[in-house]
Amino acid sequence: MAETVPAAQLARPIIEIRHLRKVYRRDRQELTVLDGIDLDVPDGAFEALMGPSGSGKTTLLNLIAGIDAPTSGSIRVAGVEIANLSETSRADWRAHNIGFIFQFYNLLPVLTAAENVELPLLLTRLSRAERRRRVEVALKLVGLLDRMHHTPRQLSGGQQQRVAIARAFVADPKIIVADEPTGDLDRRSAEEVLALLRTLNETLGKTVLMVTHDPHAAEAAKVRRRLDKGQLT
């Protein structure tokens, strides 16, 4: 059962999923990863998606983020039926609507923190001065403005994840998707990352979807859902 708060029930859905199926085919075998998912996520929600390994959590997150396409069913996100978009159109939609946070940070090692954060802005028409201003604002919010010229190897794991969070929201996306964002961190760093996700949700109004296997991390969310054998339970 999903645990929620009354206020979240009042917002219009920013994610509407109906009869969603995802089947992977390998040679003559079929592997059904998601089987008939129905899901509404209100605008401004902070939801955690839990479940055992192989339950389809990351697949569902990737479908919502437009990284992958469903086998069948409907996925309407931020007013767009993304299941019907071409791969090119989906990439453009993703760049304007989705911010990503990964377990292993995915920072480019040859770039500084500021340059890593700036990457999503290179897909926009913003001036160089405006890109720099946004990067500085984002790094200040995550408490790393003084490390903006450091490369990832000069930062701790927790600091690298905070850079990744800054990169996720610097282009002002509607939705932040986080796949095991605390999975590679010590408890203190994990708490800092969860606090930042709450700030993005409560202060900046971002919808946050987080996949996690950690019940403690899931408690940061306002709604907790569980996937098991390709179905929401």
ABEGO torsion letter per residue (X at the ends): XBBBBAAAAABBBABBBBGBBBBBBBEABBBBABBGBBBBBBBGBBBBBBEBBGAGAAAAAAAAAGABBBABEBBBBGGBBAAABBAAAAAAAAAAABBBBBAAGGBBAABBAAAAAAAAAAABABBAAAAAAAAAAAAAAAGAAAAAABBAAABBAAAAAAAAAAAAAAAGBABBBBBGAAAABBAAAAAAAAAAAAAAAAAAGBBBBBBBABAAAAAABABBBBBBGGBBX
